[in-house]
């Protein structure tokens, strides 16, 4: 399996985004991390510029988590 994060800085940024989503959605860390990382991996495959991948992954994960809460 390929490495998800390019370096420790990218990993730290993503973990921060995951923690924010945990607080925002009141969902368990493991659930949020799984949803976020799936979205991050999907977006990263086609990304030519990586600057906003984490932001878009957060938005998509937030949307998926809020849909599953209903």
C-alpha positions in Angstrom: 0.0 0.0 0.0 1.4 3.4 -0.9 2.2 5.9 1.8 -0.7 8.3 2.3 1.3 11.3 3.5 4.3 12.8 1.7 6.0 13.9 4.9 5.6 14.5 8.6 4.4 18.1 8.0 1.6 16.9 5.8 0.7 14.2 8.3 0.6 16.7 11.1 -1.6 19.1 9.2 -4.0 16.3 8.4 -4.1 15.0 12.0 -4.9 18.6 13.0 -7.8 18.7 10.5 -9.0 15.3 11.8 -8.9 16.6 15.4 -11.0 19.6 14.4 -13.5 17.4 12.7 -13.7 15.2 15.8 -14.5 18.2 18.0 -17.0 19.6 15.4 -18.9 16.3 14.8 -18.6 14.7 18.2 -17.6 11.4 16.4 -14.9 9.0 17.5 -11.4 9.7 16.3 -11.1 6.4 14.5 -14.3 7.0 12.5 -13.3 10.5 11.5 -9.8 9.5 10.6 -11.0 6.7 8.4 -13.5 8.9 6.5 -11.0 11.8 6.2 -8.2 9.6 4.9 -10.4 8.0 2.3 -11.4 11.4 1.0 -7.7 12.6 1.2 -6.5 9.6 -0.8 -9.2 10.1 -3.4 -8.4 13.7 -3.9 -4.6 13.2 -3.8 -4.6 10.8 -6.7 -5.7 13.5 -9.2 -4.2 16.5 -7.6 -1.6 18.5 -9.4 -1.3 21.1 -6.7 -1.4 19.7 -3.2 -2.0 23.0 -1.3 -5.8 22.6 -0.9 -6.2 18.8 -0.8 -6.4 18.7 3.0 -9.0 21.5 3.0 -11.2 19.7 0.4 -10.8 16.4 2.2 -12.0 18.1 5.4 -15.1 19.5 3.6 -15.9 16.1 2.0 -15.4 14.2 5.3 -17.6 16.7 7.2 -20.3 16.3 4.6 -20.1 12.5 4.8 -20.1 12.5 8.6 -23.1 14.8 8.7 -25.0 12.7 6.2 -24.4 9.5 8.2 -25.6 11.2 11.4 -29.1 11.6 10.1 
